[in-house]
Amino acid sequence: MHPRITHNPVQIGTKPCIRGLRVTVSMVVEFVASGYSTGQICEAYPYLEAEDVRAALLYAA
Protein backbone atom coordinates (compact mmCIF):
# COMPACT_ATOMS: atom_id res chain seq x y z
CA MET A 1 0.00 0.00 0.00
CA HIS A 2 1.10 3.55 -0.66
CA PRO A 3 1.93 5.64 2.45
CA ARG A 4 -0.32 8.48 1.21
CA ILE A 5 -3.38 6.21 1.24
CA THR A 6 -5.01 5.69 4.63
CA HIS A 7 -7.98 3.77 6.02
CA ASN A 8 -9.86 5.21 8.98
CA PRO A 9 -13.25 3.56 9.58
CA VAL A 10 -14.35 6.49 11.74
CA GLN A 11 -13.73 8.99 8.97
CA ILE A 12 -15.34 7.72 5.75
CA GLY A 13 -16.23 4.15 6.59
CA THR A 14 -14.03 1.65 4.85
CA LYS A 15 -13.11 3.84 1.87
CA PRO A 16 -9.41 4.53 1.34
CA CYS A 17 -8.55 8.22 1.77
CA ILE A 18 -5.70 10.52 0.88
CA ARG A 19 -3.38 11.21 3.83
CA GLY A 20 -6.20 10.96 6.38
CA LEU A 21 -8.17 13.73 4.69
CA ARG A 22 -11.83 13.43 3.82
CA VAL A 23 -10.93 12.96 0.15
CA THR A 24 -11.33 9.40 -1.02
CA VAL A 25 -9.36 7.58 -3.67
CA SER A 26 -12.60 7.07 -5.59
CA MET A 27 -13.25 10.83 -5.66
CA VAL A 28 -9.86 11.45 -7.23
CA VAL A 29 -10.34 8.64 -9.75
CA GLU A 30 -13.76 10.03 -10.70
CA PHE A 31 -12.24 13.47 -11.31
CA VAL A 32 -9.56 11.97 -13.57
CA ALA A 33 -12.14 9.86 -15.41
CA SER A 34 -14.16 13.03 -16.00
CA GLY A 35 -11.19 14.65 -17.70
CA TYR A 36 -9.79 16.80 -14.88
CA SER A 37 -6.04 17.26 -14.85
CA THR A 38 -3.91 16.85 -11.75
CA GLY A 39 -3.57 20.64 -11.60
CA GLN A 40 -7.33 21.14 -11.73
CA ILE A 41 -7.88 18.59 -8.97
CA CYS A 42 -5.26 20.29 -6.80
CA GLU A 43 -6.94 23.65 -7.45
CA ALA A 44 -10.30 22.26 -6.37
CA TYR A 45 -8.71 20.71 -3.27
CA PRO A 46 -5.73 22.94 -2.40
CA TYR A 47 -4.65 20.67 0.45
CA LEU A 48 -3.92 17.89 -2.09
CA GLU A 49 -0.58 17.54 -3.83
CA ALA A 50 0.17 16.12 -7.25
CA GLU A 51 1.74 13.08 -5.58
CA ASP A 52 -1.60 12.44 -3.81
CA VAL A 53 -3.35 12.21 -7.18
CA ARG A 54 -0.68 9.84 -8.51
CA ALA A 55 -0.93 7.71 -5.35
CA ALA A 56 -4.71 7.47 -5.70
CA LEU A 57 -4.41 6.33 -9.31
CA LEU A 58 -1.73 3.77 -8.46
CA TYR A 59 -3.82 2.47 -5.58
CA ALA A 60 -6.90 2.18 -7.79
CA ALA A 61 -4.95 0.35 -10.47
PyMOL Python script that loads the backbone (N, CA, C, O; Angstrom):
from pymol import cmd

cmd.read_pdbstr("""\
ATOM      1  N   MET A   1       0.838  -1.180   0.000  1.00  0.00           N
ATOM      2  CA  MET A   1       0.000   0.000   0.000  1.00  0.00           C
ATOM      3  C   MET A   1       0.890   1.253   0.000  1.00  0.00           C
ATOM      4  O   MET A   1       2.005   1.245   0.521  1.00  0.00           O
ATOM      5  N   HIS A   2       0.378   2.289  -0.581  1.00  0.00           N
ATOM      6  CA  HIS A   2       1.104   3.549  -0.660  1.00  0.00           C
ATOM      7  C   HIS A   2       0.947   4.313   0.654  1.00  0.00           C
ATOM      8  O   HIS A   2      -0.148   4.338   1.216  1.00  0.00           O
ATOM      9  N   PRO A   3       2.017   4.938   1.157  1.00  0.00           N
ATOM     10  CA  PRO A   3       1.927   5.641   2.447  1.00  0.00           C
ATOM     11  C   PRO A   3       0.970   6.837   2.425  1.00  0.00           C
ATOM     12  O   PRO A   3       0.556   7.290   3.492  1.00  0.00           O
ATOM     13  N   ARG A   4       0.610   7.354   1.278  1.00  0.00           N
ATOM     14  CA  ARG A   4      -0.323   8.479   1.214  1.00  0.00           C
ATOM     15  C   ARG A   4      -1.784   8.036   1.282  1.00  0.00           C
ATOM     16  O   ARG A   4      -2.680   8.869   1.415  1.00  0.00           O
ATOM     17  N   ILE A   5      -2.023   6.744   1.193  1.00  0.00           N
ATOM     18  CA  ILE A   5      -3.380   6.206   1.240  1.00  0.00           C
ATOM     19  C   ILE A   5      -3.629   5.645   2.628  1.00  0.00           C
ATOM     20  O   ILE A   5      -2.864   4.813   3.117  1.00  0.00           O
ATOM     21  N   THR A   6      -4.701   6.103   3.262  1.00  0.00           N
ATOM     22  CA  THR A   6      -5.011   5.686   4.629  1.00  0.00           C
ATOM     23  C   THR A   6      -6.423   5.109   4.703  1.00  0.00           C
ATOM     24  O   THR A   6      -7.269   5.373   3.848  1.00  0.00           O
ATOM     25  N   HIS A   7      -6.650   4.322   5.738  1.00  0.00           N
ATOM     26  CA  HIS A   7      -7.980   3.770   6.022  1.00  0.00           C
ATOM     27  C   HIS A   7      -8.322   4.138   7.457  1.00  0.00           C
ATOM     28  O   HIS A   7      -7.601   3.770   8.385  1.00  0.00           O
ATOM     29  N   ASN A   8      -9.406   4.852   7.640  1.00  0.00           N
ATOM     30  CA  ASN A   8      -9.860   5.212   8.976  1.00  0.00           C
ATOM     31  C   ASN A   8     -11.367   4.991   9.021  1.00  0.00           C
ATOM     32  O   ASN A   8     -12.118   5.839   8.540  1.00  0.00           O
ATOM     33  N   PRO A   9     -11.829   3.885   9.581  1.00  0.00           N
ATOM     34  CA  PRO A   9     -13.253   3.556   9.582  1.00  0.00           C
ATOM     35  C   PRO A   9     -14.129   4.639  10.212  1.00  0.00           C
ATOM     36  O   PRO A   9     -15.310   4.745   9.880  1.00  0.00           O
ATOM     37  N   VAL A  10     -13.576   5.427  11.097  1.00  0.00           N
ATOM     38  CA  VAL A  10     -14.347   6.487  11.744  1.00  0.00           C
ATOM     39  C   VAL A  10     -14.583   7.647  10.779  1.00  0.00           C
ATOM     40  O   VAL A  10     -15.580   8.359  10.894  1.00  0.00           O
ATOM     41  N   GLN A  11     -13.689   7.833   9.855  1.00  0.00           N
ATOM     42  CA  GLN A  11     -13.733   8.990   8.972  1.00  0.00           C
ATOM     43  C   GLN A  11     -14.724   8.816   7.819  1.00  0.00           C
ATOM     44  O   GLN A  11     -15.731   9.522   7.768  1.00  0.00           O
ATOM     45  N   ILE A  12     -14.465   7.915   6.919  1.00  0.00           N
ATOM     46  CA  ILE A  12     -15.337   7.722   5.751  1.00  0.00           C
ATOM     47  C   ILE A  12     -15.611   6.229   5.605  1.00  0.00           C
ATOM     48  O   ILE A  12     -15.496   5.682   4.508  1.00  0.00           O
ATOM     49  N   GLY A  13     -15.960   5.587   6.667  1.00  0.00           N
ATOM     50  CA  GLY A  13     -16.231   4.154   6.593  1.00  0.00           C
ATOM     51  C   GLY A  13     -14.990   3.380   6.191  1.00  0.00           C
ATOM     52  O   GLY A  13     -13.908   3.594   6.738  1.00  0.00           O
ATOM     53  N   THR A  14     -15.149   2.498   5.251  1.00  0.00           N
ATOM     54  CA  THR A  14     -14.032   1.646   4.845  1.00  0.00           C
ATOM     55  C   THR A  14     -13.327   2.155   3.597  1.00  0.00           C
ATOM     56  O   THR A  14     -12.431   1.483   3.085  1.00  0.00           O
ATOM     57  N   LYS A  15     -13.707   3.324   3.097  1.00  0.00           N
ATOM     58  CA  LYS A  15     -13.115   3.844   1.866  1.00  0.00           C
ATOM     59  C   LYS A  15     -11.694   4.346   2.109  1.00  0.00           C
ATOM     60  O   LYS A  15     -11.441   5.031   3.100  1.00  0.00           O
ATOM     61  N   PRO A  16     -10.765   4.011   1.214  1.00  0.00           N
ATOM     62  CA  PRO A  16      -9.407   4.526   1.339  1.00  0.00           C
ATOM     63  C   PRO A  16      -9.382   6.031   1.054  1.00  0.00           C
ATOM     64  O   PRO A  16     -10.029   6.512   0.124  1.00  0.00           O
ATOM     65  N   CYS A  17      -8.632   6.752   1.866  1.00  0.00           N
ATOM     66  CA  CYS A  17      -8.549   8.216   1.769  1.00  0.00           C
ATOM     67  C   CYS A  17      -7.125   8.655   1.469  1.00  0.00           C
ATOM     68  O   CYS A  17      -6.179   7.871   1.545  1.00  0.00           O
ATOM     69  N   ILE A  18      -7.001   9.920   1.131  1.00  0.00           N
ATOM     70  CA  ILE A  18      -5.704  10.516   0.876  1.00  0.00           C
ATOM     71  C   ILE A  18      -5.192  11.145   2.171  1.00  0.00           C
ATOM     72  O   ILE A  18      -5.819  12.056   2.713  1.00  0.00           O
ATOM     73  N   ARG A  19      -4.075  10.667   2.657  1.00  0.00           N
ATOM     74  CA  ARG A  19      -3.380  11.210   3.834  1.00  0.00           C
ATOM     75  C   ARG A  19      -4.297  11.537   5.011  1.00  0.00           C
ATOM     76  O   ARG A  19      -4.074  12.530   5.704  1.00  0.00           O
ATOM     77  N   GLY A  20      -5.306  10.734   5.243  1.00  0.00           N
ATOM     78  CA  GLY A  20      -6.198  10.958   6.380  1.00  0.00           C
ATOM     79  C   GLY A  20      -7.191  12.086   6.176  1.00  0.00           C
ATOM     80  O   GLY A  20      -7.936  12.429   7.094  1.00  0.00           O
ATOM     81  N   LEU A  21      -7.211  12.663   4.993  1.00  0.00           N
ATOM     82  CA  LEU A  21      -8.166  13.727   4.685  1.00  0.00           C
ATOM     83  C   LEU A  21      -9.502  13.110   4.309  1.00  0.00           C
ATOM     84  O   LEU A  21      -9.600  11.898   4.120  1.00  0.00           O
ATOM     85  N   ARG A  22     -10.512  13.926   4.203  1.00  0.00           N
ATOM     86  CA  ARG A  22     -11.828  13.425   3.815  1.00  0.00           C
ATOM     87  C   ARG A  22     -11.989  13.427   2.292  1.00  0.00           C
ATOM     88  O   ARG A  22     -13.066  13.717   1.770  1.00  0.00           O
ATOM     89  N   VAL A  23     -10.925  13.106   1.605  1.00  0.00           N
ATOM     90  CA  VAL A  23     -10.927  12.965   0.152  1.00  0.00           C
ATOM     91  C   VAL A  23     -10.600  11.501  -0.133  1.00  0.00           C
ATOM     92  O   VAL A  23      -9.528  11.011   0.221  1.00  0.00           O
ATOM     93  N   THR A  24     -11.536  10.818  -0.774  1.00  0.00           N
ATOM     94  CA  THR A  24     -11.330   9.396  -1.020  1.00  0.00           C
ATOM     95  C   THR A  24     -10.602   9.159  -2.338  1.00  0.00           C
ATOM     96  O   THR A  24     -10.583  10.012  -3.226  1.00  0.00           O
ATOM     97  N   VAL A  25     -10.015   7.993  -2.436  1.00  0.00           N
ATOM     98  CA  VAL A  25      -9.363   7.579  -3.670  1.00  0.00           C
ATOM     99  C   VAL A  25     -10.380   7.601  -4.801  1.00  0.00           C
ATOM    100  O   VAL A  25     -10.070   8.052  -5.904  1.00  0.00           O
ATOM    101  N   SER A  26     -11.580   7.123  -4.541  1.00  0.00           N
ATOM    102  CA  SER A  26     -12.598   7.075  -5.594  1.00  0.00           C
ATOM    103  C   SER A  26     -12.979   8.466  -6.087  1.00  0.00           C
ATOM    104  O   SER A  26     -13.280   8.631  -7.269  1.00  0.00           O
ATOM    105  N   MET A  27     -12.973   9.461  -5.223  1.00  0.00           N
ATOM    106  CA  MET A  27     -13.254  10.834  -5.656  1.00  0.00           C
ATOM    107  C   MET A  27     -12.201  11.298  -6.654  1.00  0.00           C
ATOM    108  O   MET A  27     -12.530  11.882  -7.686  1.00  0.00           O
ATOM    109  N   VAL A  28     -10.950  11.040  -6.346  1.00  0.00           N
ATOM    110  CA  VAL A  28      -9.855  11.453  -7.231  1.00  0.00           C
ATOM    111  C   VAL A  28      -9.958  10.718  -8.566  1.00  0.00           C
ATOM    112  O   VAL A  28      -9.800  11.327  -9.624  1.00  0.00           O
ATOM    113  N   VAL A  29     -10.222   9.420  -8.520  1.00  0.00           N
ATOM    114  CA  VAL A  29     -10.341   8.640  -9.748  1.00  0.00           C
ATOM    115  C   VAL A  29     -11.507   9.156 -10.592  1.00  0.00           C
ATOM    116  O   VAL A  29     -11.392   9.235 -11.815  1.00  0.00           O
ATOM    117  N   GLU A  30     -12.610   9.501  -9.967  1.00  0.00           N
ATOM    118  CA  GLU A  30     -13.757  10.032 -10.701  1.00  0.00           C
ATOM    119  C   GLU A  30     -13.412  11.356 -11.380  1.00  0.00           C
ATOM    120  O   GLU A  30     -13.822  11.593 -12.516  1.00  0.00           O
ATOM    121  N   PHE A  31     -12.668  12.214 -10.698  1.00  0.00           N
ATOM    122  CA  PHE A  31     -12.237  13.467 -11.312  1.00  0.00           C
ATOM    123  C   PHE A  31     -11.392  13.194 -12.553  1.00  0.00           C
ATOM    124  O   PHE A  31     -11.615  13.799 -13.601  1.00  0.00           O
ATOM    125  N   VAL A  32     -10.437  12.297 -12.439  1.00  0.00           N
ATOM    126  CA  VAL A  32      -9.558  11.975 -13.567  1.00  0.00           C
ATOM    127  C   VAL A  32     -10.379  11.371 -14.709  1.00  0.00           C
ATOM    128  O   VAL A  32     -10.172  11.719 -15.872  1.00  0.00           O
ATOM    129  N   ALA A  33     -11.298  10.480 -14.388  1.00  0.00           N
ATOM    130  CA  ALA A  33     -12.141   9.858 -15.406  1.00  0.00           C
ATOM    131  C   ALA A  33     -13.031  10.885 -16.111  1.00  0.00           C
ATOM    132  O   ALA A  33     -13.425  10.690 -17.260  1.00  0.00           O
ATOM    133  N   SER A  34     -13.338  11.969 -15.418  1.00  0.00           N
ATOM    134  CA  SER A  34     -14.160  13.030 -16.001  1.00  0.00           C
ATOM    135  C   SER A  34     -13.344  14.024 -16.815  1.00  0.00           C
ATOM    136  O   SER A  34     -13.891  14.969 -17.383  1.00  0.00           O
ATOM    137  N   GLY A  35     -12.035  13.808 -16.867  1.00  0.00           N
ATOM    138  CA  GLY A  35     -11.190  14.648 -17.696  1.00  0.00           C
ATOM    139  C   GLY A  35     -10.438  15.750 -16.969  1.00  0.00           C
ATOM    140  O   GLY A  35      -9.778  16.570 -17.607  1.00  0.00           O
ATOM    141  N   TYR A  36     -10.525  15.782 -15.650  1.00  0.00           N
ATOM    142  CA  TYR A  36      -9.792  16.796 -14.884  1.00  0.00           C
ATOM    143  C   TYR A  36      -8.307  16.453 -14.862  1.00  0.00           C
ATOM    144  O   TYR A  36      -7.933  15.284 -14.767  1.00  0.00           O
ATOM    145  N   SER A  37      -7.484  17.457 -14.950  1.00  0.00           N
ATOM    146  CA  SER A  37      -6.037  17.260 -14.853  1.00  0.00           C
ATOM    147  C   SER A  37      -5.641  17.250 -13.375  1.00  0.00           C
ATOM    148  O   SER A  37      -6.423  17.626 -12.503  1.00  0.00           O
ATOM    149  N   THR A  38      -4.428  16.817 -13.121  1.00  0.00           N
ATOM    150  CA  THR A  38      -3.910  16.848 -11.754  1.00  0.00           C
ATOM    151  C   THR A  38      -3.949  18.270 -11.208  1.00  0.00           C
ATOM    152  O   THR A  38      -4.330  18.486 -10.058  1.00  0.00           O
ATOM    153  N   GLY A  39      -3.555  19.236 -12.030  1.00  0.00           N
ATOM    154  CA  GLY A  39      -3.573  20.638 -11.604  1.00  0.00           C
ATOM    155  C   GLY A  39      -4.965  21.114 -11.240  1.00  0.00           C
ATOM    156  O   GLY A  39      -5.136  21.833 -10.255  1.00  0.00           O
ATOM    157  N   GLN A  40      -5.955  20.725 -12.015  1.00  0.00           N
ATOM    158  CA  GLN A  40      -7.331  21.135 -11.732  1.00  0.00           C
ATOM    159  C   GLN A  40      -7.843  20.501 -10.440  1.00  0.00           C
ATOM    160  O   GLN A  40      -8.567  21.136  -9.673  1.00  0.00           O
ATOM    161  N   ILE A  41      -7.468  19.262 -10.210  1.00  0.00           N
ATOM    162  CA  ILE A  41      -7.879  18.592  -8.969  1.00  0.00           C
ATOM    163  C   ILE A  41      -7.238  19.284  -7.774  1.00  0.00           C
ATOM    164  O   ILE A  41      -7.891  19.511  -6.756  1.00  0.00           O
ATOM    165  N   CYS A  42      -5.968  19.616  -7.902  1.00  0.00           N
ATOM    166  CA  CYS A  42      -5.264  20.295  -6.803  1.00  0.00           C
ATOM    167  C   CYS A  42      -5.798  21.711  -6.585  1.00  0.00           C
ATOM    168  O   CYS A  42      -5.746  22.221  -5.466  1.00  0.00           O
ATOM    169  N   GLU A  43      -6.304  22.342  -7.623  1.00  0.00           N
ATOM    170  CA  GLU A  43      -6.943  23.654  -7.454  1.00  0.00           C
ATOM    171  C   GLU A  43      -8.260  23.515  -6.700  1.00  0.00           C
ATOM    172  O   GLU A  43      -8.577  24.331  -5.834  1.00  0.00           O
ATOM    173  N   ALA A  44      -9.020  22.483  -7.034  1.00  0.00           N
ATOM    174  CA  ALA A  44     -10.303  22.255  -6.371  1.00  0.00           C
ATOM    175  C   ALA A  44     -10.120  21.856  -4.905  1.00  0.00           C
ATOM    176  O   ALA A  44     -10.946  22.184  -4.053  1.00  0.00           O
ATOM    177  N   TYR A  45      -9.040  21.153  -4.628  1.00  0.00           N
ATOM    178  CA  TYR A  45      -8.709  20.705  -3.271  1.00  0.00           C
ATOM    179  C   TYR A  45      -7.282  21.148  -2.969  1.00  0.00           C
ATOM    180  O   TYR A  45      -6.353  20.353  -3.115  1.00  0.00           O
ATOM    181  N   PRO A  46      -7.086  22.400  -2.549  1.00  0.00           N
ATOM    182  CA  PRO A  46      -5.735  22.945  -2.397  1.00  0.00           C
ATOM    183  C   PRO A  46      -4.858  22.217  -1.376  1.00  0.00           C
ATOM    184  O   PRO A  46      -3.640  22.401  -1.376  1.00  0.00           O
ATOM    185  N   TYR A  47      -5.436  21.417  -0.531  1.00  0.00           N
ATOM    186  CA  TYR A  47      -4.646  20.666   0.448  1.00  0.00           C
ATOM    187  C   TYR A  47      -4.109  19.370  -0.158  1.00  0.00           C
ATOM    188  O   TYR A  47      -3.350  18.656   0.499  1.00  0.00           O
ATOM    189  N   LEU A  48      -4.489  19.052  -1.402  1.00  0.00           N
ATOM    190  CA  LEU A  48      -3.925  17.895  -2.094  1.00  0.00           C
ATOM    191  C   LEU A  48      -2.674  18.302  -2.856  1.00  0.00           C
ATOM    192  O   LEU A  48      -2.510  19.456  -3.251  1.00  0.00           O
ATOM    193  N   GLU A  49      -1.808  17.337  -3.050  1.00  0.00           N
ATOM    194  CA  GLU A  49      -0.581  17.539  -3.826  1.00  0.00           C
ATOM    195  C   GLU A  49      -0.630  16.612  -5.032  1.00  0.00           C
ATOM    196  O   GLU A  49      -1.361  15.622  -5.034  1.00  0.00           O
ATOM    197  N   ALA A  50       0.141  16.934  -6.043  1.00  0.00           N
ATOM    198  CA  ALA A  50       0.170  16.115  -7.253  1.00  0.00           C
ATOM    199  C   ALA A  50       0.501  14.659  -6.917  1.00  0.00           C
ATOM    200  O   ALA A  50      -0.052  13.745  -7.529  1.00  0.00           O
ATOM    201  N   GLU A  51       1.375  14.441  -5.972  1.00  0.00           N
ATOM    202  CA  GLU A  51       1.736  13.083  -5.575  1.00  0.00           C
ATOM    203  C   GLU A  51       0.533  12.338  -4.977  1.00  0.00           C
ATOM    204  O   GLU A  51       0.444  11.116  -5.097  1.00  0.00           O
ATOM    205  N   ASP A  52      -0.385  13.059  -4.339  1.00  0.00           N
ATOM    206  CA  ASP A  52      -1.602  12.435  -3.811  1.00  0.00           C
ATOM    207  C   ASP A  52      -2.451  11.882  -4.946  1.00  0.00           C
ATOM    208  O   ASP A  52      -2.992  10.780  -4.849  1.00  0.00           O
ATOM    209  N   VAL A  53      -2.565  12.655  -6.023  1.00  0.00           N
ATOM    210  CA  VAL A  53      -3.347  12.214  -7.179  1.00  0.00           C
ATOM    211  C   VAL A  53      -2.699  10.967  -7.791  1.00  0.00           C
ATOM    212  O   VAL A  53      -3.386   9.994  -8.103  1.00  0.00           O
ATOM    213  N   ARG A  54      -1.390  11.003  -7.956  1.00  0.00           N
ATOM    214  CA  ARG A  54      -0.679   9.843  -8.507  1.00  0.00           C
ATOM    215  C   ARG A  54      -0.859   8.620  -7.610  1.00  0.00           C
ATOM    216  O   ARG A  54      -1.073   7.510  -8.099  1.00  0.00           O
ATOM    217  N   ALA A  55      -0.770   8.827  -6.304  1.00  0.00           N
ATOM    218  CA  ALA A  55      -0.926   7.710  -5.355  1.00  0.00           C
ATOM    219  C   ALA A  55      -2.326   7.115  -5.443  1.00  0.00           C
ATOM    220  O   ALA A  55      -2.490   5.898  -5.369  1.00  0.00           O
ATOM    221  N   ALA A  56      -3.331   7.962  -5.599  1.00  0.00           N
ATOM    222  CA  ALA A  56      -4.708   7.470  -5.697  1.00  0.00           C
ATOM    223  C   ALA A  56      -4.881   6.622  -6.957  1.00  0.00           C
ATOM    224  O   ALA A  56      -5.526   5.574  -6.923  1.00  0.00           O
ATOM    225  N   LEU A  57      -4.304   7.078  -8.058  1.00  0.00           N
ATOM    226  CA  LEU A  57      -4.412   6.327  -9.313  1.00  0.00           C
ATOM    227  C   LEU A  57      -3.655   5.002  -9.225  1.00  0.00           C
ATOM    228  O   LEU A  57      -4.145   3.980  -9.706  1.00  0.00           O
ATOM    229  N   LEU A  58      -2.491   5.006  -8.630  1.00  0.00           N
ATOM    230  CA  LEU A  58      -1.730   3.768  -8.456  1.00  0.00           C
ATOM    231  C   LEU A  58      -2.479   2.790  -7.559  1.00  0.00           C
ATOM    232  O   LEU A  58      -2.517   1.589  -7.826  1.00  0.00           O
ATOM    233  N   TYR A  59      -3.065   3.311  -6.509  1.00  0.00           N
ATOM    234  CA  TYR A  59      -3.822   2.472  -5.583  1.00  0.00           C
ATOM    235  C   TYR A  59      -5.018   1.861  -6.306  1.00  0.00           C
ATOM    236  O   TYR A  59      -5.299   0.672  -6.151  1.00  0.00           O
ATOM    237  N   ALA A  60      -5.716   2.666  -7.089  1.00  0.00           N
ATOM    238  CA  ALA A  60      -6.905   2.179  -7.793  1.00  0.00           C
ATOM    239  C   ALA A  60      -6.547   1.151  -8.850  1.00  0.00           C
ATOM    240  O   ALA A  60      -7.330   0.245  -9.137  1.00  0.00           O
ATOM    241  N   ALA A  61      -5.367   1.292  -9.424  1.00  0.00           N
ATOM    242  CA  ALA A  61      -4.952   0.349 -10.473  1.00  0.00           C
ATOM    243  C   ALA A  61      -4.674  -1.010  -9.858  1.00  0.00           C
ATOM    244  O   ALA A  61      -4.311  -1.947 -10.569  1.00  0.00           O
TER     245      ALA A  61
END
""", "prot")
cmd.dss("prot")
cmd.show_as("cartoon", "prot")
cmd.util.cbc("prot")
cmd.orient("prot")
